Amino acid sequence: MTNLIPSQSDSLSNQPIYSVADLSNAVKRAIESNFEFVRVRGEISKPAFPGSGHIYFSLKDANVTLASVIWKGQLSQINIQPEEGMDVICTGKLTTFAGQSRYQLNVTQIEFAGEGALLKQLEALRQRLQAEGLFSEDRKQEIPYLPSVIGVVTSPTGAVIRDILHRLSERFGTRVLVAPVPVQGRGAEQHIAHAINAFNQMREDGHVPKPDLIIVARGGGSLEDLWCFNEEIVVRAVFESKIAVISAVGHETDTTLIDYVSDKRAPTPTAAAEMATPVLTELVARISELNSRASRALDRKFNFKDNQLTAAFRGLIHPSDQINQLSQRIDILNEKIEKNVQNILSNKQHRLASLFQRLPTPIQKLGDIQTRIIAANERMRAQIDKKLSNSEQTILRYEQLLNAFSFKRVLEKGFVLVTDLDGNPIKQSQDAATGALINLQFFDATRHAQLDPEKISDGSAKANASRQNQTQPKKVSADDNAKTTQPKLF
């Protein structure tokens, strides 16, 4: 009888026989084809940094370790420096060692595995940058009061840029340059830093004006979403900026490293726009206050100079009084000479001649005094004229500035002020009901109008038709329908 069941020796004889090299290559192909792209979470253990430039470490969990390597050519693509005990997720390709029965993970990307690891990395970077002085208050710049150009670094789409532009338009008109950048994801930090540097490299006299202020803004998000604003390249770009920077990243409770280095931190993008520009009405009030202060200061200056001039005139001796005093002295001397001429004529004649020589001529002394008075008067008048001229120029400049922001000038440009019948301004459409009577104030006159009169007419016609159907079931003629639906102006 033939044995139909092969023996064990027959089965073994049918199996192919591999060489060690063939089996090793077969295992290598099987592993690399089935694990070409894997993501592995574990704790970094024993990282090594040899002179070759590669990085070797192990990924471990409770009881198992996985040999891993980052080749030198991949280092530029990895933003995280492996450290002992770091909880990470590694992405790469599983392969085997040539000539050995071992396998390893060739890592192409590393990311933190949890928020705790992110916060640990963030705190370490914050302390290092703080030690370098990047967050010092002494180096922060003042925010310009009236920036003529504002550069905004944010996403070109979404609510953030719309909120900033809307709030800037409500306050003080200023030109806005938007640098569109991605605000999350891999590589976003490179774009943000480049935009900040590009604004700083613009020329003052270039075709596109250089910004006076930069706003870096983004809406709220998770720690991972906002991580690009914690990257060192962004922090250093803000630190090196010669233009003042306002950071407005996330919500009020979110804090990133850019908030520490920026010159001003805003809780929201809308608040950043409010910090950047004043309210137009407040600016006009400030100008009015300065004008009043200048007028009061000018009045005080005039009064002070007037008092000085009056006091100076009071201190001068009138020329006629000076002449009378000199004449009186001459009379006294003559009287003495006459009384003693007989007794001391011979002895005092020489002395008398000497006295006459020393006696100053009244006319000459009067001329000197008059010359000094005229010179002093001319100097005082020249100073007063100069002060008056400077004050008039200052008043003219304030007057021109006030005229530039006057209410009439705005209407001359084609704007119209919309108010209700009581004169209250209507700022948005929801403040006025359909059919409301309004005033339209133009530059030269005020006109009256009604909002959406056609909607009132359509509503009235439908209501009248409904009431007639309920109270009068009789047939309604075409003429009656025409009368009912006739639109009314008021």
ROGULO-58724 format. One line per 3 residues: number of its first residue (from 1); for each residue z negated, x negated, y negated of C-alpha. Coordinates in steps of 0.02 Angstrom, whole numbers. Each point is the difference from the previous one (the first is absolute). Example, Ala and Ser with C-alpha at 12.3 -4.5 7.8 and 13.67 -1.06 7.14 Angstrom:
<rs>
1 = -390,-615,225  33,-69,-172
</rs>
This chain:
<rs>
1 = 0,0,0  46,-61,-173  -145,-23,-125
4 = 51,100,-155  -154,-50,-102  18,-175,-74
7 = -142,-116,28  -97,-82,-142  87,-163,33
10 = 169,86,-20  -52,79,-169  -61,-165,-69
13 = 159,-84,50  100,124,-106  -97,-36,-163
16 = 82,-124,-119  -84,-166,-20  -28,-56,-182
19 = -25,-173,-64  -148,-23,-116  117,-16,-150
22 = 99,155,51  -156,105,18  -69,-63,-166
25 = 162,45,-89  4,171,84  -177,36,-58
28 = 44,-61,-175  152,116,-8  -102,147,63
31 = -139,-25,-126  113,-32,-150  113,148,38
34 = -145,122,22  -112,-67,-138  127,-53,-131
37 = -95,89,-139  -186,33,18  -148,35,-114
40 = -168,-63,60  -170,28,-79  -137,-126,26
43 = -121,-125,-76  64,-172,-51  -86,-140,94
46 = 11,-190,-18  141,-13,-128  78,-175,-5
49 = 110,-78,-135  81,-160,70  111,-117,-100
52 = 158,80,71  -24,147,-119  -18,130,139
55 = -158,106,17  -80,28,171  -137,127,38
58 = -57,125,129  -12,189,-13  -150,66,95
61 = -92,160,35  -151,25,112  54,-101,153
64 = 181,-54,-21  88,-127,-111  184,-14,-45
67 = 74,-167,-56  95,21,-163  102,-111,-114
70 = 78,12,-173  148,-117,-13  21,-99,-161
73 = 159,93,-46  -92,168,2  -144,-51,-116
76 = 93,53,-159  11,178,68  -188,14,33
79 = -120,34,-144  -164,-13,98  -81,-166,45
82 = -75,14,177  -188,-23,-1  -132,0,137
85 = -63,175,41  132,92,-102  47,170,73
88 = 190,11,-10  157,81,71  131,-129,50
91 = 184,44,20  115,-112,100  89,-41,163
94 = -83,-39,167  69,-152,88  -51,-132,129
97 = -33,-185,-14  144,-105,64  -48,-79,165
100 = -172,84,10  -67,162,72  -67,58,-167
103 = 59,122,-134  -30,11,-187  38,110,-152
106 = 120,-70,-132  -70,84,-157  118,54,-140
109 = -120,110,-100  -188,20,-24  -90,145,-82
112 = -183,46,-15  -58,120,134  -127,99,-103
115 = -63,33,-176  -153,-108,29  110,-152,28
118 = 100,41,-156  -157,13,-105  -64,-164,68
121 = 164,-86,-45  0,83,-171  -176,-56,-41
124 = 37,-179,52  154,-5,-112  -95,80,-145
127 = -137,-130,8  125,-143,7  99,62,-150
130 = -159,36,-97  -59,-178,32  164,-61,-77
133 = -36,100,-158  141,127,16  -116,146,-39
136 = -87,-78,-151  -22,117,-149  30,-145,-121
139 = 184,-13,46  40,186,-15  118,50,-141
142 = -19,139,-128  107,155,27  121,17,-149
145 = -40,151,-109  179,57,-31  116,-75,133
148 = 183,25,-45  58,-30,180  -98,34,161
151 = 54,-68,169  -48,107,152  -2,-75,175
154 = 0,144,126  107,103,117  149,77,-92
157 = -30,167,88  -154,107,18  -133,73,-111
160 = -69,-165,-67  147,-49,-111  22,182,-55
163 = -183,14,-51  7,-163,-99  161,45,-93
166 = -63,176,-37  -166,-60,-70  82,-137,-105
169 = 119,128,-76  -147,111,-48  -93,-138,-92
172 = 95,-133,-97  186,-28,22  33,-169,81
175 = 139,-78,103  -29,-15,188  80,-124,121
178 = -22,45,184  5,-136,134  33,99,161
181 = -94,-75,147  -66,57,170  -187,29,-14
184 = -48,-11,184  61,-77,160  52,-173,52
187 = 73,-107,-139  -55,118,-140  -113,-135,-73
190 = 150,-115,-26  92,133,-101  -154,41,-106
193 = -35,-183,-42  184,-30,-40  4,150,-120
196 = -154,-64,-95  75,-175,-13  168,71,-55
199 = -79,94,-146  -87,-161,-56  162,-99,7
202 = 95,120,-114  45,-67,-173  -71,72,-159
205 = 173,8,-80  92,52,159  117,148,22
208 = -141,92,89  -163,-16,-99  -147,-89,82
211 = -148,116,38  -160,-13,-101  -101,74,145
214 = 21,19,189  -66,145,106  -8,-25,190
217 = -23,172,78  -7,89,167  -73,163,66
220 = -142,15,123  6,-52,182  -92,-82,143
223 = -60,-180,-1  156,-50,97  113,94,-122
226 = -75,-92,-150  -10,-170,86  149,-75,-91
229 = -103,6,-161  -132,-110,86  125,-137,43
232 = -31,-168,-82  178,-13,-68  -24,160,-102
235 = -172,-52,-64  65,-169,-58  152,79,-84
238 = -117,109,-105  -113,-149,-36  146,-105,-63
241 = 76,141,-103  10,-36,-187  18,188,-28
244 = -155,110,11  -6,100,163  -80,170,36
247 = -26,39,185  5,181,57  2,-8,190
250 = -64,144,107  -134,124,-50  -158,-36,-100
253 = -97,-43,159  132,-123,62  -22,-183,-47
256 = 124,-140,33  -1,-184,-49  127,33,-137
259 = -135,104,-87  -112,-154,-13  134,-113,-76
262 = 87,124,-116  -46,6,-184  -44,185,13
265 = -27,114,149  48,184,-12  -68,127,127
268 = 169,89,10  180,-31,-58  -20,138,-130
271 = -155,-86,-69  99,-162,-12  126,85,-114
274 = -144,64,-107  -74,-175,-13  168,-73,-49
277 = 39,112,-150  -99,96,-132  19,185,-38
280 = 121,27,-144  -119,116,-93  -140,-128,16
283 = 115,-134,-70  47,108,-150  -185,37,-30
286 = -37,-186,10  136,-38,-129  -70,136,-114
289 = -174,-74,17  64,-175,-41  94,69,-150
292 = -159,82,-65  -99,-159,27  132,-101,-91
295 = -4,121,-147  -190,-9,-10  4,-190,11
298 = 130,-6,-139  -106,111,-112  -152,-110,30
301 = 103,-155,-41  64,77,-162  -177,50,-53
304 = -67,-173,41  135,-88,-101  -24,121,-144
307 = -186,-37,-4  35,-186,7  121,14,-146
310 = -122,102,-103  -139,-125,32  113,-144,-49
313 = 45,81,-167  -183,34,-35  -42,-184,20
316 = 128,-57,-131  -55,-28,-183  108,91,-126
319 = 98,-121,-113  -67,81,-160  -178,-27,58
322 = 39,-181,36  72,-21,-176  -150,84,-80
325 = -120,-115,91  96,-154,-55  11,64,-179
328 = -186,32,-4  -35,-177,57  113,-67,-137
331 = -89,103,-131  -168,-66,56  60,-178,-8
334 = 75,26,-173  -161,77,-61  -100,-149,62
337 = 122,-120,-80  -12,89,-168  -191,-1,3
340 = -12,-185,39  157,-65,-86  -97,-68,-147
343 = -130,-92,103  97,-61,149  180,-4,-65
346 = 8,-187,-1  -88,-22,167  81,145,92
349 = 178,-10,-61  54,-107,145  -97,111,120
352 = 82,154,-77  171,-74,31  -49,-37,179
355 = -61,178,24  164,71,-64  95,-110,123
358 = -102,60,148  5,182,-51  133,87,107
361 = 134,97,-89  -33,188,30  187,41,12
364 = 29,-136,131  -147,56,105  56,180,-17
367 = 174,-48,61  -70,-88,154  -106,150,44
370 = 146,119,-26  113,-107,112  -128,2,141
373 = -22,188,-18  188,31,9  19,-113,154
376 = -144,85,90  70,171,-42  174,-47,68
379 = -74,-67,163  -101,158,27  150,112,-36
382 = 109,-102,119  -128,20,140  -15,187,-32
385 = 190,21,1  13,-96,164  -135,106,83
388 = 83,159,-63  170,-56,68  -73,-41,172
391 = -91,166,7  158,96,-48  98,-87,139
394 = -136,44,127  0,182,-55  191,8,13
397 = -5,-69,178  -129,128,55  99,138,-87
400 = 160,-52,93  -94,-3,166  -74,173,-31
403 = 172,69,-47  74,-71,161  -125,101,104
406 = -2,156,-110  23,172,73  154,36,-109
409 = 89,-155,64  -18,62,179  79,168,-47
412 = 141,-90,-93  52,-82,165  38,170,76
415 = -166,45,80  -67,179,-15  -183,54,-4
418 = -30,156,108  -154,105,-46  -63,176,31
421 = -15,126,-142  -172,-70,-45  72,-176,-23
424 = -74,-74,161  117,-130,81  77,45,170
427 = 4,-163,100  64,63,170  93,153,65
430 = -149,73,92  -95,18,-165  120,139,-55
433 = 29,161,95  170,77,27  50,99,-154
436 = -122,-89,-113  46,-10,-185  8,-179,-62
439 = 33,-99,-159  126,-144,-2  -38,-121,-141
442 = 153,-104,-47  8,-135,-134  60,120,-136
445 = -63,172,55  -95,103,131  91,125,115
448 = -69,132,118  50,32,181  -51,89,160
451 = -15,-86,170  113,66,140  44,171,-77
454 = 124,34,142  -141,-6,130  -98,129,-101
457 = 151,114,-10  33,-9,188  -182,36,40
460 = -10,147,-120  158,79,70  -63,-8,179
463 = -169,72,-48  80,147,-96  115,40,145
466 = -145,4,122  -102,119,-110  148,117,-22
469 = 30,9,189  -182,49,27  -17,132,-137
472 = 180,69,-7  82,17,169  153,73,-83
475 = 165,-96,-6  16,-125,-142  167,-16,-86
478 = 93,-161,-35  -35,21,-186  -186,10,32
481 = 7,-158,105  89,-89,-138  -133,50,-125
484 = -140,-52,116  68,-174,35  50,-36,-180
487 = -85,-170,-41  -116,-9,-149  -21,-149,-113
490 = -188,32,-31
</rs>
